[in-house]
Every structure is written in C-alpha cells, then in structure tokens.
Amino acid sequence: MAKLLSSRPLVSLLPGVSGDSGPMLDAMLRNTLTPTVIASGEKVNIIPSTSQLSVDCRLLPGHTEKWVEAYLKETLKGLDYRLEFIHRDPATQSPIDTPLYRAIEETVSAIVPGAQAAPYMSTGGTDSRFFRVAFNTVAYGFIPIRADLPLSQLLKMIHGIDERISINNIQFSQTMLKQTLETFYTIV
C-alpha cells in the first residue's frame, strides 16, 4: 500500500495543468460557491445593522439547494443569517449515447486524425439547460477550436478585455460544425 502525500490540490498534479487552468478544472470536479456582490450600509459614518452577500453557486449535477443549505449551515455555524435563492437553475447534463454525439465523435476523428471527442463539465452558464428541460432533448456545448495559444492565455480571453478568436479558428470551427451536421443527417 502506498500513500500519495502532497500539499497541492490533486487536480494540479494532472499533466498539462498549469496554475492558470487549475481553477477551471477544479470547478469541473466540485461544487463552487463564489461571493460576488456585497451590500451594506448607507453612510460612511454609521455602522450598518445588516449586510447582504450574493453568492454565485455552481453545483454539479445531482446537487440541489438542499446541499447548499446543509453546507452553509455547517460553514456558518453560530452566525445569524437568512438564506434566499434568487435563481433556481439546477445543473443538467446530456447522455453521450446519442446520434448527435456520435456525429461529433466521427467528425472530430475525421478532421483531426488521432483526436477524440470527450465530454466535460462546463464551468460557465449556458442556455443548454433550458433546451434540455423545455424540449426534453440533448444539448452539447460543442465549440471546436484549436489551441493556437497556451490554455492559460485562451482562458483569460474568454469574456475578458479584448475577447477574440483567431480567423483560423473561425474557419476551423465552421468546417467542424458543417461536417458534424452533415454526418448527423446521415446517421438519423
């Protein structure tokens, strides 16, 4: 029997994971609660009687408000607080044993020999959750791009200052998406 002793998070031991991409991968593997807005007081010379903290909760599929309530009850033990959920959008997921996913796999391997499609957990919010529920259908965040920059630089450009994508990636993405649709229609 062997023990792995490390003071670093396990995700940081994965090959190719840098300090900049570690938080993204970490967020795919566990629930995250991120304080984003704090409001308190009205005047600088008066101590406020209450404060409000808004927290962005990103929960893995299968976790609900009950998990958040239990977690906060344990974490904030002894503090007086009131909890109110503003948005109630549970995490959703799509199965990968579908004709559309097979079309994605076939296209990826045909256009990029040796590459394989792999499902992953998105750390951002998408409208896919609404489509899955409203239409009882699958939805994939298939965004085919080539890593023409180091991952850490690509991640900083997403919703960041000077957000952009290369012309080569626009052309690559168009080719992949067109071929995926053509393949999908031959499968169904």
Sequence and secondary structure as in RCSB ss.txt:
>XXXX:A:sequence
MAKLLSSRPLVSLLPGVSGDSGPMLDAMLRNTLTPTVIASGEKVNIIPSTSQLSVDCRLLPGHTEKWVEAYLKET
LKGLDYRLEFIHRDPATQSPIDTPLYRAIEETVSAIVPGAQAAPYMSTGGTDSRFFRVAFNTVAYGFIPIRADLP
LSQLLKMIHGIDERISINNIQFSQTMLKQTLETFYTIV
>XXXX:A:secstr
      SS GGGGSTT  TTTHHHHHHHHS EEEEEEEEE SSTTS  S EEEEEEEE  TT  HHHHHHHHHHH
TTT       S         S SHHHHHHHHHHHHHSTT        SS  THHHHHHHHT            S 
HHHHHHHTTSTT    HHHHHHHHHHHHHHHHHHHHH 
